[in-house]
Amino acid sequence: MKPTTLTQETFDTTLKTAAKPVLVDFWAEWCGPCKMIAPVLEQLAAEQQGKALIAKVNIDESPELADRFGITAIPTMVVFKNGQPVKRLQGVQSKRTLAASIAEAA
């Protein structure tokens, strides 16, 4: 299962209506570490189905969102609960670390 792609237009609505934690990966096509973590996020999206939403924001396509959340390095993953950021992880992370971060927000 692929992570959900969020844009400037869909971001706020998706986060406000999500009853479960949302992990958002801020990434870009040219970012090598972002490509390294992509398969991990796809696995998480499948494993967390029904428990959490795994989403991606391309910072080149939605720079306003990157600015809004102070994203200065990618990949940066932000876990949201009830529409609010509760945890931030920078750089390539293990699936276990990401799953634990989601569980903390559940």
BELJOTA-V980342 format. One record per residue. RES is the residue in one letter. PHI is phi in whole degrees, -180 to 180 (none if undefined). D_LAST is the distance of its C-alpha to the last C-alpha in whole Angstrom. Layout:
BEGIN
res & phi & d_last
RES & PHI & D_LAST
RES & PHI & D_LAST
END
This chain:
BEGIN
res & phi & d_last
M & none & 21
K & -90 & 21
P & -62 & 18
T & -77 & 19
T & -87 & 21
L & -111 & 21
T & -127 & 24
Q & -52 & 25
E & -74 & 25
T & -103 & 22
F & -59 & 20
D & -62 & 19
T & -62 & 19
T & -61 & 17
L & -69 & 14
K & -69 & 15
T & -93 & 15
A & -75 & 12
A & -84 & 10
K & -119 & 7
P & -59 & 6
V & -125 & 10
L & -101 & 11
V & -111 & 15
D & -96 & 18
F & -91 & 21
W & -146 & 24
A & -148 & 27
E & -59 & 30
W & -84 & 32
C & -90 & 29
G & -60 & 30
P & -60 & 27
C & -64 & 25
K & -69 & 27
M & -66 & 26
I & -87 & 22
A & -54 & 22
P & -64 & 23
V & -65 & 20
L & -67 & 18
E & -66 & 19
Q & -62 & 19
L & -62 & 15
A & -59 & 15
A & -71 & 17
E & -71 & 15
Q & -94 & 11
Q & -55 & 13
G & 89 & 12
K & -108 & 8
A & -157 & 8
L & -107 & 11
I & -104 & 13
A & -135 & 16
K & -131 & 19
V & -125 & 21
N & -80 & 25
I & -69 & 26
D & -74 & 30
E & -90 & 29
S & -132 & 27
P & -62 & 28
E & -62 & 27
L & -69 & 23
A & -61 & 24
D & -63 & 26
R & -59 & 24
F & -103 & 21
G & 63 & 24
I & -78 & 24
T & -115 & 27
A & -142 & 26
I & -129 & 24
P & -75 & 22
T & -125 & 20
M & -108 & 16
V & -121 & 14
V & -95 & 10
F & -111 & 10
K & -131 & 8
N & 53 & 10
G & 80 & 13
Q & -112 & 13
P & -69 & 13
V & -120 & 11
K & -154 & 12
R & -130 & 15
L & -127 & 17
Q & -113 & 20
G & 83 & 23
V & -69 & 22
Q & -122 & 19
S & -76 & 19
K & -61 & 17
R & -62 & 15
T & -63 & 15
L & -66 & 13
A & -63 & 11
A & -65 & 10
S & -64 & 9
I & -67 & 6
A & -62 & 5
E & -60 & 6
A & -88 & 4
A & -71 & 0
END
